[in-house]
């Protein structure tokens, strides 16, 4: 196999990684938590701020890889549509929460995101089990984030 052919087969994966990680990093940078977030009442199970960047970096790699795997098998199918829906909802959460200070709207978005993630897992399971498994840590983190968002909403 030639170098060009090997690289060419990886271009879509690189694009998925650039979209997901690049988009997530850009949104995170543009909507970084500030004084408003620091002043909110938070539940005792709120993780330390330093934990979010490494967790999301890991999850973005899994999200991109899962999307790439499903895209290769059925680019227009339901699993891929659910992947896109989850990505859009994921990218909406930070602006709603950190930029607009709309804790309730962010809670609605994260709950819809969790539903899209679970639907992706169920749909992708029949198409590509490794892709479905890649979304399990994402589902766990977003379930935790939903509880955390709900607790912050209740406390503020």
N, C-alpha and C positions, 0 to 999 in steps of 0.2 A: 504494500500500500504506500502510495507516495505521500510526502509531507502535505502537499496541497489537498489531497483527498482526505487525509486524516483531519486537518484543520477545518476543511469545508464541512465535514460531518459534525463538527463541534460548534460551528457558528451559531446555530439556533440555541444551543445550551448557553453559550456566552451571552446571547441577546436576552434570554430569559433571566439570567443572573444579573445582567446590567439593568433590566427593567425593574425587577423586584428589589434587589439590594440598592440600586441607584435611586429608585423612587422612594424607597423607605428611608434611606439616609437623607435625601433631599427634604422630604417632608419632616423628618425628625429635626433636621437643622433649622428649617424655617419655623417650626412650631415648638422649639425647645421649651421645656418647663422653665418658668421664671418665678418672680416674686409671688404672683397670684397662686400658683400651685404650691409653693413653699408655705403659704399662709393658710392653706386648707387644712381642716381637721381630717386626719387619716386614721384608719383602724390599726390596731396593734400588729396585724399581719402584713402591713404594707412593707414590701421589700425595700432594701436600700437602693438608692438611685443608681449606683454603679452597676447593678445587676441587669438593668434593662437593655443596655447596648449589647453586651455579649449574647444575651438570650435572643434578642431580635436578629442579630447577625446570623446566628445558627439557624433560627427559624426561616429567615429569608432564603438561605441556601437550600433548605429542604423544600420550601414553597416553590422556588424556581425549578428545582430538579423534578419535583412532582408534576408541575405544569408542562415542562419539556417532555417528560415521559408520556403523559396523556396526549399532548399535542401530536406527537409522532404517531400515535395509534388512531386518534379520532379527533382531529383539529376542530371539527364543527359539532361534536357531540355534547351531550348533557354534562358530562364530567368537566369538559373544558369550559363550558358556559358557567358552571358553578365555580370553577377556579377563578375565572374573570370576575364574577360577582364577589367572591371572597376578597380578591385583591382590591377592588374598588372600595368595598366596605372597610377593609383594613386601612387604606389610604385616607378615608374620610374621618376615621376616629380621631386622630391627633388634631387636625384643624378644628373639629367640633369641640373637643375637650380643652386643649391647651390654647388655641388661638381665639375661639369664640366664647370660651368659658361656659359652654352649654353642657353641663354634666348630664342632664336628663337625655338630651339628644344623643350624646356620646354613648350613654347606656343603651339606648335603642339600637344604635349602630352596632355596638359590640355584641348584642344579643342576636341581631340579624347575621352578623359575621359568624358567630358560633353555629347558627343554623345552617349557613352556607357551607361551612367547613364540614360539619357532620354529614350534610347531603353529598358533598364531594366524596367523602370517605366511602359512603354507601354506594355511590354511583361508580366511582373509580375501582372499587373492590372487584367488580366483574370484569373490568377492562385491564387493570394493571395494579396488582396487589402491592408491589413495592411503592408505587405512587400513593396509594391509599394509606399505607403504613407511614409514609413520610409526613402525612398530615395529622397523625395521632399526637405527636408532641405539640403541634400547633393548636389542636383542639384542647389539649390539657391546659396550655398557657392561656388561651383565650377564655376558657371556662373560669380559670382563676382571675383573669383580668375583668371578666364580667362581674364576679363577686366583689372584687376590689372597687370597680367603678360604682356598683350598687351601694357599697358601704360608704364611699365618699359622697355619693348623692344623698344618702340618708343622714350623714353627719353634717352636711352643709346646706 
